[in-house]
Amino acid sequence: MPYKKYFYVKQAIDFEMLRQRKLFVSDVAVAFSDPAKGVKQLEDQERKLSLIYRSGGQDPSTSISWDFNPDAASQLKKWQR
């Protein structure tokens, strides 16, 4: 990887880490000062994300099946061949 590209990737990662740390500190401060406000903010963010990621009117939380497929072992063997 060229040095310039590495520098920009590292810079982007550093800025993202700082942003995540600021969000964490903000979340902790809100949780101790006004927990109801913090929960409301998280619910608003969840609602906005569900609007963004909703495709075709389907709820994102129902689009993933968490049920175990009992035939998974044989399907895996077929895939490995």
C-alpha positions in Angstrom: 0.0 0.0 0.0 1.5 3.4 -0.9 2.4 5.6 2.0 -0.1 8.3 1.0 -3.0 5.9 0.9 -1.9 4.4 4.3 -1.8 7.9 5.8 -5.3 8.7 4.7 -6.7 5.4 5.9 -5.0 5.8 9.3 -6.3 9.4 9.5 -9.8 8.2 8.8 -9.6 5.5 11.4 -8.2 8.0 14.0 -11.0 10.4 13.4 -13.6 7.6 13.6 -12.1 6.4 16.9 -12.3 10.0 18.3 -15.9 10.3 17.1 -16.8 7.0 18.8 -15.1 8.1 22.1 -17.0 11.4 22.0 -20.3 9.6 21.5 -19.5 7.2 24.4 -18.8 10.1 26.7 -21.9 11.9 25.6 -24.0 8.7 26.1 -22.7 8.2 29.6 -23.2 11.8 30.6 -26.8 11.7 29.3 -27.4 8.4 31.1 -26.4 9.8 34.4 -28.0 13.3 34.0 -31.3 12.4 32.4 -31.8 8.7 31.5 -35.2 9.2 30.0 -33.8 11.7 27.5 -31.0 9.2 26.6 -33.5 6.4 26.0 -35.6 8.8 23.8 -32.6 9.8 21.8 -31.6 6.2 21.2 -35.2 5.3 20.2 -35.2 8.2 17.7 -31.9 7.0 16.2 -33.3 3.5 16.0 -36.4 4.8 14.2 -34.3 6.8 11.8 -32.0 3.9 11.0 -35.0 1.6 10.4 -36.4 4.1 7.9 -33.0 4.3 6.1 -32.5 0.5 6.0 -36.0 -0.5 5.3 -36.3 -1.9 1.8 -39.7 -2.5 0.2 -41.5 -1.8 3.5 -40.0 -4.7 5.3 -38.9 -4.3 8.9 -35.1 -5.0 9.2 -35.5 -6.9 12.4 -37.8 -9.4 10.8 -35.7 -9.9 7.6 -33.1 -12.1 9.4 -34.1 -15.7 10.4 -32.3 -16.8 13.6 -33.8 -20.3 13.4 -31.2 -23.1 13.1 -31.4 -25.2 9.9 -31.5 -28.9 10.9 -30.0 -29.8 7.5 -27.1 -27.4 7.8 -24.4 -30.1 8.1 -25.3 -31.8 4.8 -25.6 -28.5 3.0 -22.2 -27.5 4.3 -20.7 -30.8 3.1 -22.2 -30.2 -0.4 -20.8 -26.6 -0.4 -17.3 -27.8 0.5 -17.1 -30.3 -2.4 
